[in-house]
Amino acid sequence: MQKFLVLALAALLLTAVARAQTPPASGDEEVALIKQAARAFDDKKPAEAARLLKIAVEAPAFQLLNEEGQYVTQRILADAAYDSQDYQTSARAARAATGYA
């Protein structure tokens, strides 16, 4: 299930970056981070996936993503952080994904 979510997120990111009104270079790093996070999930390294996704979420270009892309990113971050026992990050990402402060 997580692999499917990561692949869906990568597709959403690529679409969002293509639609952005900024130069193509903005968002490329975030897409690369998401791809690295997907590989980390596949390799059963949730801490590494969470670290990469946190960087992507904190980047200014993250706000250029559509709501779906932001939701999926935050949701996967919540799962990865939980699996790596980073419960504070997991809770923060879950709240961001659901819109609850």
Buried (B, 14 or more C-beta within 10 A) or exposed (E): EBEEBBBBBBEBBBBBBEEBEEEEEBBEEBBEBBBBBBBBBEEEBBBBBBBBBBBBBEBEBBEBBEEEBBBBBBBBBBBBBBBBEBEEBBEBBBEBBEEEE
